[in-house]
Amino acid sequence: MLIAMTDHSITSVPQERRLVTEIPGPLSLELQARRTAAVSSAVGGTLAAYITAAGGGILVDVDGNHLIDLGAGIAVVNVGNSAPRVVDAVSEQVAAFTHTCFMVTPYEGYVAVCEELNRLTPGNYAKKSALFNSGAEAVENAIKIARAHTGRQMVVVFEHAYHGRTNLTMAMTAKNMPYKNSFGPFAPEIYRLPMSYPFHDGGRKGPEVALDVISRIDKELGAQNVAAIVIEPIQGEGGFIVPAPGFLGALREFATDNGIVFVADEIQTGFCRTGDWFACDDEGIVPDLMTTAKGIAGGLPLAAVTGRADIMDSAHVGGLGGTYGGNPLACAAALAAIETMTELDLTAAARRIESIMRTRLEAIAAATGVIGDIRGRGAMMAAEIVKPNSSTADPDLTSRVAKACHAQGVVVLTAGTYGNVIRLLPPLVIGDDLLNEGLDVLEAAFIAELAL
């Protein structure tokens, strides 16, 4: 049965929640037992429902349960799972060739993706790009490029930041568990400074917080020693923290005035997720370099660094690259995903999703008194869970609500430095009815857990 999501997006997966067993069901539990025996226990897991098919806003598990997807593989399948253009492009490419290594014998797909990134990212200056495999790899290469360009070593990052799990990006990531604990020593010359966090800032304005950051850079580091300021325009794993207006702009201006490379980490926010192509667009922030991944290629592994041509050309020939970076299958998927985002106007879809989610979360907050802050932009929304009518984090309730949603066939994710944020990242092609049903389950979970 073909289910139309929009006039141009078709999926064979029925767009309805359907529970035929407990979740996880017996077949998923069998696979979980195999995983326990074969896979390192250090690889975490959210919900042991093993998926066999997906499309639109639905995940189908091995037991036949249809789950509403409000996570999108952590903001990866913005265009939905198995988006038709992506499927066709990858199928055609895999029949042609799967790999040559772009650094050995190149191919058009890599060049075409770089051209699209140079066109779509903010800034009217000449740009260039380089392709990699993962977000963390993109961040590491952005640091390499910034250091080569400036001849400096220091890198400024922020409280609550998440930039990856490699050694350098662990140093840049703020949260100890589960990302950093026992894995040090970490890369040096990484300096963490305060983040604008409106819910906990006591009403301080963005430029005011930025002035504190700038003062500390001047006094403690010396601006002349800083290669890069790296920031997520909306923090992801840190809890979808949206800095107060003016914070990013003040840092951007300071970086420009002091020859510091301003790097926007748009790995979770990019590709229509926030209601613009990139979160920087909301305040007109133009970074020197931007890192992207996740939503870029419809679920295939691809990442990029894009930025000013003179900065991107700072590293020596052969200094950037990798065996699989810009794999031809991933490049084909990315070009098809970008076409889909454009054709379906997924920036508008994200804004429509925000209006639905924000309204529903506000109603839950008013009814329960345990949502201290609702924040985010577009289809990247979060609720910070607190003790009743306070600002004290309640990670236990957060975990219980998430698990209650999972048991009822709705995939939600948690986040935040204090483990008290429920984040919602639905595919941008999800239908309004399905989205509202998922939010019905979330509301019922709050009510049920608070009644215990």
N, C-alpha and C positions, 0 to 999 in steps of 0.2 A: 504494500500500500504506500503510495507516494503522498507525503504531506507537504503542502506548500507553506513555507515560512513567510515568504514575501513573493512578489511577482517574479523575482529572478533567483530565488534560493529554494532548492528542493532537497528534501531529505527523505529517505525511505524509512526513517525511524518515527513511529507514531509519537506525536507530541502530547503525551499524557503520562502522568505519574501512575504507576501500576505496581502494587505490592502483591506478590504471590507467595513469598516466604518471609520469615523474619530476616532482618538484615544485620549481619551477613547470613546468607542462606547456606544450606548444606554443601553445595558444590564450591562456594567461595571458601567455606571452612576447610574443605579438603585441600584447596590450593594454598590456603594460609598455612596449613600443616607442612606442605611441601616447601613453601617459602621459608618457614622457620628452620627447616633442615638444610636448605641450600643457600640462603641469602644471609649475608652478614646482618646481625641484629642491630648494628649501628645505623642501618638504613631505616629511617623512620617511616611511619605510616599514619594516615588519618582515618581511613575507613576501609575495612577488609572486604569490600565488595568488588570482585574481579570483573572487569569490563570486557565485553565481547563486541559491542557496537555502540556508536554514539552519533548523534546528529542534532542540529538545532540546539535545544536546551535540555536534551535528554541523554542519559547514560544508561545502557542496558547491561545488566550483569549476567553472569553465567547461569544464575538461577531463574532468569526471566524477569527480574524486577526492573522497572523503569524508574530511574532516579532523576529528579530535577537537579540540573547542574547550575549551582550558583558560585562556582569556583573557576570554571573555564581552564582547568589545568594550571592554576595560579596565573591567570591573565594571559594565557598563551593562545587559546583558540578563539580569538576575538571574532573571526569570521565563521565560527562554528566548527565542529568536528567534521572531517570529510567533506569540506565545502566543494561543490561541484567543480569550480574552476581549478581549485588546488588538485583535486583528484585527477582531472584530465591532464593538467600540466605535468604532474609528477609521473603519471603513467606514460606519457609520451617521452619524457626525459629518460626514464629508467629503461625504456626500450632502445634508446639511442646510445647512451653510455652513462655509467654511474660514477666514474672517477677518472681523473687524469692527474690531479694536483695542479691547481692554477699556477703554481710557481714553476712547474715543469713544462706543460703544454696547456696554455690557457683556453678559455671558451667564453662565448658571448654572454652567457647568463650572469656571470660574476660582474662583468662590466655594466650590464643593464641594471642590476640591482644597485650598484654604486651610483649610477646616473639617477635612478629614482630617489634614492636617499638624499643625494645632493639637491634634488629639486624640492623634496617635501619638507626637509628640516628648516628651521628658522634661519633667517639671514640672507641678504641679497648679495653677499660677497662670493667670490670663487671658492668652491668647496671640493674636497676629495673624500673618499671613504676607503676603508679596508674592512674585510670580512673575516669573521672568526666563528667559533662554535657555540660559545655560551656567554651569558652576561658577565660572569666573573672574568672570563678571558678578555672580553671587550674592555672592562674597567682596567685590568692590568695593562693592556696595550695603550689605553688613554694616558695612564701614568707614564709609561715609557716615552710616549710622544711628547708629553708636557715637559718631562725632564730633559729630553734631548733638545727641545726648542729653547728652553730657558737657561739651561746649564745649572739649574738649581735642583735641590733634592727634596725639600719639605713639601708635604701634602696635608692640606687641611680638610678634615671631615667633621661630621656632626653627631651630636648625641642622637640616639635612636636609629642611627643609619644602618642600612643593610646593603652590602655591595658584593657579597659572594662568600665562597667557602675555600678558596685557594689561600695559600699562605699570606700573600699580600692583601687580598681582599678580606681575609679574616681580621687582619690588623685594622682595616678600615671599617669593619662591621662593629657595631656597638655592643650587641647582646652576647653575654657569655654562653648561656645555655639556650639551645643545644649547639651553637655554632662554633665556639672557641675553646670551651673547657677542656683542658689537658693537652691541647694541640700546639702550645707555644714551644720555643720562642717565636715571636712574629717579626715581620719585616719592620725595620726601623724607619724613623723620620715621618711617622704618621701622627698627626696632632688633632685631637678631638676637642671641639668647641661647642658652645650652647646652640641649640636649635630653637627656632620660634615654634612654640607649642601652645597655641591660644588657650586651650582648656586649662592649662596649668601655669600660664604666664601672668595671671592676676590682672588682665586687661592691658598689658604692655603692648604697644604698637610694634609692627614689624620693623620699621627703621630704628626704633629704640633698641630692640634686641640686636639688630645688625651692628649698631654702634658699639655694643659691648664686645661682639665678636671681633670687629675691626680693631678696637683698642687692645684686645689681648694679642691679636696677630702682631700689631706694631710693637707692643711692650715685651712679649714673651718669645716671639719667633723672629721678628724682623721681616717686614714685607719683602725686602730684597732677597730673602732666602727661600721664599715660597714659590714652588713650581706650579702648583695647582690647588684650586678650591674645587672639591668634588661634592655635589649635593644632588639628592633626589628632589625634584620640584614638588612632589608629594611623596612623602616617605611610605614605603610599602610594608615590609615586615615589621617596621617600627610602630605600625598602628595607623596607617593612612593619615599621617599628620600633615595637614595643610598649613604651611607657614602663613602668618598674618601678612596682608598686603603690604608691599614695600620692602619686605625682608630680602627677597631674592634680588630685587632691583638694586638695593643698596650694596649688596655683596658684588653684584655684577659690575657696578660702577667702580667700586674699590679695586676689583681685579684689573679692570682696564687701566686705571690710573697707575697701577704698580707693576704692570707687565706680568701679571699672574694669569695663567690659563684657567678659565672658568669652564668647568666640566659639568654638564647636566646629565645625570644618570636617569635616563628615561626607559630603563629596561622593563619596569612594570607599568609605567604610565603611558607608554607610547602606542601609536597606531590606533587612534580614535578612542581609546579606552576612557579618556576623561572628557569627551565631548569636543575635543579638538584633535588634530593629528598628533600633537604633542602637548604635554602639560605646560611647557614653557610658553605656549601661545597665549594662554589666558592673560598674562600680564605683559605680553610682548617682550619676554626675556630672550635675548639672542646669545646663546653660549658660544664659546670658542670651539669646544668639542662636545659631541653628544654621543652617549653610548646607548645602543638599542639591542634588543633581543626579544624573547618571549613572543609577543604578538606579531612579529615580523613575517613569519613564514607558515602560518596555519597549522602549527604543531611540529614542523620539522626543525631540527637544531640549526640555528643560524644566529649570528650576532654581528654587530658592526660598530665601528667608530667612524663618525662623520664630523667634519669640521673645516675650519679655514685651511685653504690649500697650502699656504706657506707653513702653517704649523704641522699639517699632516705630512708634509715632505721633509720635516726636520730630521727624522731618523735616517740612518744610513741605509743604502740599498741592501736588502736581505735582512734588515733588522726587524721587519714585521712579516708575519705569515704563519704557516702551519700546514701540516699535511692535508687536513680535512677542511680548513677554513674556506667558506664559500663553496661548499660541495654543490655540484651541479643540480642534484635533486632538490636541495634546500633553496637554491637560487630560483629554480622553476616555481617552487611553491611560493616563494616570496613575491615574485612578480604577479602570480595569480591572486594571491591574497590582497595585494595592493589594488589590483583591478576590482576585486570584489568589494573592498572597503569603499572605493570611489563610486562604483555603480550603485551600491545599496545605500550610499550616504550614511555610513555607520557612525559618523560624528553626530549626526542628528539622532540616530537610534540611541546612542549613549546618553544624550541629553534627555530623551524621552524616558529611558530607563531610570535616570536619576530622579525625574519628577515622581515616578511611581514609588521608588524605593524610599526617597526622602519623606514623602507623605505618610507611607506606612510606618516607617521607623519613628516618626514624630508621634504618631498615634500610640504606638507601643510604649514610647517614653512617657507620654502623658498618663497612660493607664497603669504603669508599673512603678515609676519613680526610680528605676535602677539603670536607666541609660543617661549617663552624665553628659555625653557629647555625641552628636551625630555630625559626621564630617565626610569629606571626600568630594569628588567631582565626577560627573558623568556616571558611567557604569563601574565606578570604583568608590563604593560607599562603605562606611563603617559605623559601628555603634560601640562606644566605650562603656563597659559595664562597671557599675560602682555599687557600693553599699547604698541602701535606700536614701535618696535625697542628700547625697554627699559627693565628694570627689575621691573617696577611698576605693582603690581597685578591688574588684571581686573576681579573681580568676577562677574560683571554684564554680560560681554560677555560670560564668562564661563557658567553661568546659561542659557543664551539665546541659546547658541549652544547645550547644553544638551537637553533643551526642544524641540528644532527644530529636533533633532535626534529622540526623543520620538514620536513626531508627525508623523514622517515618518517610525515608526515601528522598531527603533533600540534602544535597551536599553544600555545606557552608564551611568556611575556614575561620580559624582564629589567628590572632597576631598581637603585636604590641610588646613593648619592653616589659610590661607588667603582666602579660598574658591575659589581659582583660578586654580584648577587642574582638568583636565578630566582624569579619570583613566579607563583603558581597561583591563578587566579580563575575556576573553572568556573561555568557557569550552575547555578543552584541546583536545576534540574530534571534534571540529568544523571543517568543511571543508574549504579549502582554498578559494573556490569560494564564499561561504557565508561570510567568514571573509572579503574578498575584497569588497563585496557588502556593508557590514556594514560600511567599511571605506570610500566607495564612498559617502554614506549618510553623514558621519561625515564631509568630505571635502566640500560637497555641503552646509552643515549647516554653516560652517565657511564663505564661500563665500557669502551666502545669508545674514547672520547677519551683516557682515562687510559692505554690500551694503546699509544697512538701514540708 
